[in-house]
């Protein structure tokens, strides 16, 4: 699987829910670790943005594991649960921003300006609408359903774009010094 496909799969696992008897079978920490793995493959010497985005994705794996163990609190419940829920939502938006920044930088470096611009717009939509949805969840505003549906549409468009562009050479991992693909001996 290519790095961009791993990132897209990770975002799919981290943000989408498939519930059976109230249990989400798409384990969010596994999605964040999948993102971190794809970002690690995109890291080249001298670039620290993929490393930073990868570290944030690993941190999000821990935060989402805590959120899984301690579900988001309803009114009047524990402040700790509310903080974990806020960290999970806000941290996820920061992670998406950084992941998209890594891919945008690669696309721009290879003169694929249209794709970079499209992903930049999708990043703003996912982050902006996600922040609005997070505020609405905590009681700051209305139009909750409209915002969540719009956010989900932007997220799906971002994931589809990453899957479609996964084959691009600019999103391929750095070849090993021996000229073989990473992991091949």
HELIX and SHEET records of a PDB file:
HELIX    1   1 UNK A    3  UNK A   15  1                                  13    
HELIX    2   2 UNK A   28  UNK A   42  1                                  15    
HELIX    3   3 UNK A   49  UNK A   69  1                                  21    
HELIX    4   4 UNK A   79  UNK A  109  1                                  31    
HELIX    5   5 UNK A  113  UNK A  137  1                                  25    
HELIX    6   6 UNK A  144  UNK A  164  1                                  21    
HELIX    7   7 UNK A  169  UNK A  171  5                                   3    
SHEET    1   A 2 UNK A  19  UNK A  20  0                                        
SHEET    2   A 2 UNK A  23  UNK A  24 -1                                        
END                                                                             
